[in-house]
Amino acid sequence: MSELMTIQTFSKRTGISKSALRYYESENLLHPIRSKNGYRLYSEDQIATVRLISSLRLAGVPIKEIQIYLKENEVVRQQMIKNWMKTLRQKHHLLSVSLRFLESYQESGQVYLLEKNAEKIVWFAAEANPGKFGNHFRQRKRELERLNIPINNGYLRYLSGRESIKAQIGFGVSDDVEIEGVSEIDSIEIMSPCLCIALSYTSPITEIKKGYAQLMNYAIEHELIPAGPIIEWYRREDFKDLDLLMPVAHIPRMKGRG
């Protein structure tokens, strides 16, 4: 059996402070034995354990999840690591896009960041000239209201065309709402959560193309690439509030070779 170490020796061996070691013990992560006079004693094989705990903490893993990780088998541990990696990538994405936004904030106060939540959307096919989809919106909205289907938001997603535009008109509804008796539904989609750049649009709706161009130019200028199409997002009872949303990803700057 290897020689046991005092907390001071163990701290020097691992590079982890005595206060951190005591904290890990209080959180049921690390279990030193006690000598007859009450001193903490650590074994050689606990060095790897405490380094793992410290690394996971620095990676932002919550204490409760580390507690579970230490008790699980290898299969579960690998799945937990994959989940943590996914979370960190999402945080990294958010930080990268946020940095680009802050760097450009003074020059473009109209564009803002939005973390859009997941939403169930009922889509209908529609065709009209640019900015002339109002009747389609009103007709479909009345139909849903007649069937007592509550509406949260309105959306418009362009598909093709320049003069005569083919598009989808969508209405956000609660996840538990049953869609029955609605005619000519194009599709029902669970829109995934996403990070968007957004633009509040207040100009005439017939000039909506300018808003699209402004948002696209902003993305290009600040090294952001679309992660989905631009969507018109309508709110309030009368759908008078309109923002343009573009899901985005960040392109890392390439370092020059020299």
C-alpha positions in Angstrom: 0.0 0.0 0.0 1.4 3.4 -0.9 2.2 6.0 1.7 -0.7 8.3 2.6 -0.3 12.0 2.2 -1.3 15.0 4.4 -3.5 17.7 2.8 -0.4 19.9 2.5 1.6 17.2 0.7 -1.3 16.3 -1.5 -1.8 19.9 -2.4 1.8 20.3 -3.5 1.7 17.0 -5.5 -1.5 18.0 -7.4 -1.1 21.8 -7.6 -4.6 22.2 -6.2 -5.2 24.4 -3.2 -6.1 23.1 0.2 -9.2 25.2 0.2 -10.3 23.5 -3.1 -9.6 20.1 -1.7 -11.7 20.8 1.4 -14.5 22.1 -0.9 -14.4 19.0 -3.1 -14.8 16.9 0.1 -17.7 19.0 1.3 -19.4 18.4 -2.1 -18.9 14.6 -1.8 -16.5 14.5 -4.7 -13.3 13.5 -2.9 -13.0 11.2 0.1 -9.9 11.4 2.2 -9.6 9.1 5.2 -9.1 10.5 8.6 -6.2 9.7 10.9 -6.7 9.0 14.6 -6.1 12.6 15.4 -8.5 13.8 12.7 -6.1 14.8 9.9 -7.1 14.3 6.3 -5.0 11.7 4.5 -4.9 11.1 0.7 -3.7 8.1 -1.3 -1.7 8.1 -4.5 -4.6 6.9 -6.7 -6.7 10.0 -5.6 -4.3 12.3 -7.6 -5.9 11.3 -10.9 -9.4 11.7 -9.4 -8.8 15.2 -8.0 -7.1 16.3 -11.3 -10.2 15.1 -13.2 -12.5 16.9 -10.8 -10.5 20.2 -11.1 -10.5 19.9 -14.9 -14.2 19.3 -15.1 -14.8 22.3 -12.9 -12.6 24.5 -15.1 -14.6 23.3 -18.1 -17.7 24.6 -16.5 -19.3 21.3 -15.5 -21.7 21.7 -12.6 -20.9 20.0 -9.3 -24.0 17.8 -9.3 -23.0 16.4 -12.8 -19.5 15.6 -11.6 -21.0 13.7 -8.6 -23.0 11.6 -11.1 -20.0 11.2 -13.4 -17.7 9.8 -10.7 -20.3 7.1 -9.8 -21.2 6.0 -13.3 -19.7 3.3 -15.6 -17.6 4.1 -18.7 -20.5 4.0 -21.2 -22.5 6.6 -19.2 -19.4 8.7 -18.7 -18.7 8.8 -22.4 -22.2 10.0 -23.1 -21.9 12.7 -20.4 -18.7 13.9 -22.0 -20.4 14.2 -25.4 -23.3 16.2 -23.9 -20.8 18.5 -22.2 -18.9 19.0 -25.4 -22.1 19.9 -27.2 -23.0 22.5 -24.5 -19.5 24.0 -24.7 -19.7 24.3 -28.5 -23.0 26.1 -28.2 -21.5 28.5 -25.6 -18.5 29.0 -27.8 -20.8 29.8 -30.8 -22.7 32.3 -28.7 -19.5 34.0 -27.4 -18.1 34.2 -30.9 -21.2 35.8 -32.4 -21.6 38.1 -29.4 -18.0 39.4 -29.8 -18.7 40.2 -33.5 -21.9 42.0 -32.4 -20.1 44.1 -29.8 -17.3 45.0 -32.2 -19.9 46.4 -34.6 -22.5 47.8 -32.2 -21.5 51.4 -32.6 -21.8 51.3 -36.3 -25.1 49.5 -36.5 -27.4 50.1 -33.6 -30.4 48.7 -35.5 -29.2 45.1 -35.6 -29.4 43.1 -32.4 -28.8 39.5 -31.1 -31.7 37.2 -30.3 -31.6 33.6 -28.9 -34.8 32.3 -30.5 -36.5 29.6 -28.5 -37.9 26.4 -30.1 -41.4 26.7 -31.4 -44.1 24.6 -33.1 -45.1 26.3 -36.4 -48.0 25.5 -38.7 -46.9 26.5 -42.3 -49.2 27.3 -45.3 -48.1 27.8 -48.9 -48.7 31.3 -50.3 -47.9 33.3 -53.5 -48.0 37.1 -53.9 -45.9 40.1 -55.0 -43.3 41.3 -52.4 -44.9 42.9 -49.4 -48.4 41.8 -50.5 -49.0 38.8 -48.3 -51.3 40.6 -45.9 -54.5 38.9 -47.2 -52.9 35.5 -46.9 -52.0 36.2 -43.3 -55.4 37.5 -42.3 -57.2 34.6 -44.0 -55.1 31.9 -42.3 -55.2 33.7 -39.0 -59.0 33.8 -39.0 -59.2 30.1 -39.8 -57.0 29.2 -36.9 -59.0 31.5 -34.6 -62.3 30.0 -35.7 -61.0 26.6 -34.6 -59.9 28.0 -31.2 -56.2 27.5 -31.9 -54.2 30.1 -30.0 -51.5 31.9 -32.1 -48.2 33.1 -30.5 -46.3 34.5 -33.5 -46.6 34.9 -37.3 -43.8 34.1 -39.8 -43.1 34.4 -43.4 -40.4 32.4 -45.2 -39.5 33.1 -48.8 -39.0 30.2 -51.1 -38.5 31.4 -54.7 -39.3 34.1 -57.2 -38.7 37.8 -57.7 -41.8 39.5 -58.9 -44.3 36.8 -57.9 -43.0 35.3 -54.7 -43.6 31.8 -53.5 -43.4 31.6 -49.7 -44.6 29.9 -46.6 -46.8 31.7 -44.0 -46.4 30.3 -40.5 -48.1 30.6 -37.1 -46.4 29.7 -33.9 -48.6 27.5 -31.6 -48.2 25.8 -28.3 -46.6 22.3 -28.3 -49.6 20.6 -26.9 -52.1 22.1 -29.4 -53.9 19.6 -31.6 -54.1 20.8 -35.2 -57.4 19.4 -36.5 -59.8 20.7 -39.1 -57.3 23.1 -40.7 -57.3 23.1 -44.4 -54.3 23.1 -46.8 -51.5 22.8 -44.2 -48.2 22.8 -46.0 -46.2 21.4 -43.1 -45.9 21.4 -39.3 -42.4 22.1 -38.0 -40.7 22.3 -34.7 -38.4 25.2 -35.3 -35.1 24.5 -33.5 -33.7 27.0 -31.0 -31.1 29.2 -32.7 -28.9 32.3 -32.3 -30.0 35.0 -34.7 -29.0 38.5 -35.8 -32.2 40.5 -36.0 -33.4 43.8 -37.5 -36.5 45.7 -36.4 -38.2 46.7 -39.7 -40.3 49.8 -39.7 -40.1 50.9 -43.4 -43.0 50.3 -45.9 -43.6 46.6 -46.3 -43.3 46.9 -50.1 -39.6 47.7 -49.6 -38.9 44.7 -47.5 -36.1 43.6 -49.9 -34.0 46.5 -48.5 -34.3 45.0 -45.0 -33.2 41.6 -46.3 -30.2 43.2 -48.0 -29.2 45.2 -44.9 -29.3 42.1 -42.7 -27.3 40.0 -45.2 -24.7 42.8 -45.7 -24.3 43.0 -41.9 -23.6 39.3 -41.7 -21.1 39.4 -44.5 -19.2 42.4 -43.1 -18.9 40.8 -39.7 -17.9 37.3 -40.8 -21.2 35.6 -40.0 -22.7 33.0 -42.3 -26.4 32.2 -42.4 -27.4 29.0 -40.6 -30.8 29.2 -42.2 -33.0 31.5 -44.3 -34.1 35.0 -43.3 -37.5 34.8 -41.7 -40.0 37.6 -41.2 -41.2 37.5 -37.6 -44.6 39.2 -36.8 -45.9 39.9 -33.3 -48.7 41.5 -31.4 -52.4 40.8 -31.9 -52.4 42.7 -35.2 -49.0 41.5 -36.3 -47.8 45.1 -36.6 -44.4 44.5 -35.1 -42.0 43.0 -37.7 -38.4 41.9 -37.3 -36.2 40.1 -39.7 -34.4 37.1 -38.3 -31.3 35.3 -39.6 -29.8 32.3 -37.8 -26.0 32.7 -38.0 -22.7 30.9 -37.4 -19.3 32.5 -37.0 -16.4 32.1 -39.4 -13.1 32.2 -37.5 -10.5 34.6 -38.9 -7.6 32.8 -40.6 -4.2 33.6 -39.3 -1.6 34.5 -42.0 1.3 32.3 -42.6 4.7 33.7 -42.1 
